[in-house]
Amino acid sequence: MAKERLDKLLAHEGFGSRKDIRKLLRSCEVLVNGKQIYDPGFAVDAEKDNISVDGEEVNLHKNLYLMMNKPQHYVCSTKEGDHETVFDLLDDSLRTPYLQEKLHLVGRLDMDTEGLLLFTTDGELTHRLISPKSHISKTYLCGLEHAETAEHQAEITKQFEAGIEVGPEDNEQGFTAQPAQITWLNDTTAQLTIYEGKYHQVKRMFAAVGNKIVYLKRISMGQLKLDKELELGKYKELTDKDLELIV
């Protein structure tokens, strides 16, 4: 990783403007690897160097990865008029200038959809996961408006596995969905695994077979499953092992 100016890194972490950082370096004990630094332009490697301000270590995140259990009625946006956004659910500690600029969502969920939502500052990971070439699986728990007979369940399964024709919606054209797998839990509930992320895709797929989604929850991406201990609206930082499940 290329080195960056000390004042830039500290500004990103919420210590104020670069002018504020110059004052900080004069008035506080700012150490890099145990050595006091007065030069705001001092070159720092955020991956390797240890920085502290008056004895408190500064935790420099090269990249941050969060899993949220998204509740309904929150939009996947930084701003959305009268609606609260998923970013409103984050702690103040995640509102530093750097994170406000870099932290973003890996894909989105509709306002009325719950479940697994990823935030990161890692643009390369996001590109890999949302690229149409990646074919990262996404599994949803689907609640249906009306019950399906065993016979029609079998027909739906066959159509989804073959790649069903999906009609247009709003300004989006119709398309042929990639083959998808469905597991029926009962006559009104199923788990559906898809490998793309078209607009309202799951809802449109069930509309194409004459039913309607009344409850939708994403429960996994790749091999990464939503943590069952994570309450609605809560989030946690992902471990390296977690990341290996989606890359």
Secondary structure, DSSP 8 states (H G I E B T S, - for coil): ---EEHHHHHHHTTS--HHHHHHHHHHS-EEETTEE---TT-EE-TTT--EEETTEE----S--EEEEEE-TT-BSSS--TTS-BGGGGS-GGG-SHHHHHH-EESS---TT-EEEEEEES-HHHHHHHHSTTT---EEEEEEESS---HHHHHHHHHHHHH--EE--BTTB--EE----EEEEEETTEEEEEES---TTHHHHHHHHTT--EEEEEEEEETTEE--TT--TT-EEE--HHHHHTT-
